Every structure is written in structure tokens, then in C-alpha cells.
Amino acid sequence: MTERQTVTAEGRTLNEAIQVAAAELGVDPAQVQHKLDVDHFRNAFGAMTGVDTVKIFAWVRDPEEFAGGEAARAWIASLVEAMGIEAEVTLRVTGEKQATIVMNSDKARFLVGRQGRTLHAIRHLLAESVGREYPDWTFVLDVNGGEERRESRDHDRRDRGGRGDRGDR
């Protein structure tokens, strides 16, 4: 068994620390797995203290851990190109056999479509094509942060405790 290369990286945010680690490891940030260095948040006496940076231990994921996600990212990138839309397509592995494909584009409205129909169709085609080879993978499509906005909106709705928009009657 080969020993995996581990690096220590520091940044102002977790994302920045992952970017630094990826550059040091010479891989794409989606291929980096990390663990927080909790000692970085402790003072000399072992008490928790506030710091301005995040420090991580990072290593390259096993290629099998992100193969399905990378296949989905490549498929989406080729589809977007075939549609004639300029977009940055990136992969975020969010869990075991779970990935979010992020598409950032000035022409996002063409990717989403009316009432989300185009995005729904893309999601279906992705499941039918890449899902055949990687049936145990779950894919989420995010266009210009729309998935994050929807999660925030749904969380706000849950906070109402079942009340309607006009409150209890």
C-alpha cells in the first residue's frame, strides 16, 4: 500500500485553504479531501481562541471516490458547450457518492429555462446517461448559486413552523 501525501495549508477561509492545498498537491480542488487542524484554534493552555485563518491537513482523494462526479462534470461541460453557452462547470464532491455540479454563466436563464424545465430536463438526461455507469451516485445541479438560494428559502419556510404567510388565525 502506498503512503498518501499529506500537506498542511492555511487560508482566510476554508475554501481558500483548500485552493492552497490543491495548488501544493498539483490537483483540482475537487480532488482534495481535508480535515481541520483543531489545534490551530487553541492557545498555549489548550483553551479555544479566535483566529483569523483556517488551517487544514489535506490529501488527494482516492480517484474512485470522485470518478462518478468527474464523469458528470465532464458530461455537463460537453452538453453546455453543445448548447453554445459559455459556462464555468466545476465539481464539488459533497459526500460519499454525492456531488454538486456548479454551472456559472452569464446566460444562466437558458440553462434553467421557463419554470426550471430546461434544468429539470438536463438533470433527467444526466441521470439517464451518467447514472447508468454510476447508479449509486447522486447529483445536484447548481446554476449561479440557485441551489444555495433555494436551500436558504426552504429553511426560512421551515422556520415558520407550519404557519402560512399571514401567521396563525
N, C-alpha and C positions, 0 to 999 in steps of 0.2 A: 504494500500500500504506500502510495506517495504522500509525503507531507505537504499540506497545503500552505501556501504563502499567506501570511497574515501581516497587515500593515496597520499602523495607528495613524488616524487622520483627525484633524481638528478644523472646525469652521464656525462661523457665526450662527448657522442654522444646521439642522440635521442634513438637509438636502445639500448644503454647501460642503459638509464633511464627507458625504457620500461621493460628491463630484471630485473632491480632492483624492479620496481613496481610489476611485476609478482611474483617475489620471496616473496615479502612482502604480497601480496594478496593470495599467495598459489595456483596460477593458471598458465596455459600455457600462454606464451607471446601473442599468437594469440587471447586470450580471453580478453586482456586488451585494453580498449579504453582510450584515453588520450586527454588532452588539454594542450597546452604550457602555462606556467606561464610567461606572458609577463612582469610582474613587475620585474622578475629576471634580465631582460635586461635593467633596468632603474637605474639611480643613485639616490641619495637623493633628487635631484632637479627635477626629472622626465624626464630628458633627456636620450636618448638611449645611452647605453655604451656597449662596447665589454666585454664579459665574456668567460671564458674557459669551462663552463659547460652548460648543458641544464637542466632546471627544469620543471617538468610536474605535473599535477594533473591527477591521474589515477583511474579507477574503472573497475570492471568486466562487460563485455558486457552482455546484455540480452542473454541467451542461444539460443533464436530463431534467433538472429542476425547472429550467426555463425554456426547454425546447418547444413545448406547445405554445407558449406565449410568443416566442420569437417567430414561429410559423404564422401565427395570427397577425402579428405586426407586419410581417412581410406581405401577407395576403392583402391586408387593408391598404398598405402603401401602394401595391400594384393596382388595386381597384381605384383608389383615389387618383392615381396617375392616369389610368384609362378613362376616368370621368373628365379629365382635363382640368382638375382642380389642384392648385398648388397648396400643399399642406405639409406640416411637420408631423410625422407619425412616430410616436415614442411608446415604449412599453414600460409598464410598471407592474412587477410581479407583487401581488398583494397578499398572497398566502400560498398554501400548498395547493398547487394546480389551479390557482386563480390568478387572473391577470386583467389589468385595465389597459386598454389601448387608447392612448390620448391623441386626438387629432386637433391641431391648432391651425386655423386657416382664416384668412380674410373673407373667404366665401363659404363660411360655415353654414349659412342658410340653405345652400344647395346640398350639403351633407345631411342636414336634419330633415328638410322637406316640410311640407304643409302638415301640421299636427304631428310631426315626428315620423311620418310614414316612410320617408326615404331611409332614415336611421334604423327604423324597425326592419325594413327590407334588408339593409346591409347586415344587421345583426342576424337575421334568419339565414342569409347566404353564408355568412361566416360560420354559423353553427353547422350548416349542411356540408360545407367544403372542408374546413379545418377540423371541425368536430368529428368527422369520420375517422381521421387519423389519430386524433387526441380526444376520445369520447369522455374522458374523465376530467377534462379541463372546463373551467367556467370563465367566460369572457364578458367584460363590461366595456362598452364603448363610451368614450367621453369626448365631446366636441366642445372645444373652447371653455372647459370647466363647467359645462352644463350638468354633469353628473353630481359634482360637488354642490352646485346650487340647488339641485333637486333634493339631495340628502338633507341639506340645511332647511329647506322648505318643509319637507316631510317631518323633520324633527320638531319644527315650530308647531306643526299641526298636532303632533302627539302631545306637546306640552299643554295644549288646551284641555286635555283630559276629557275628550269626547264632546265638549261643548261646541256649538255651532259658532259662526262668525258673530252672532248677536248676543252671545252669552246665554246663561241659564234663564229659563222662563218659569 
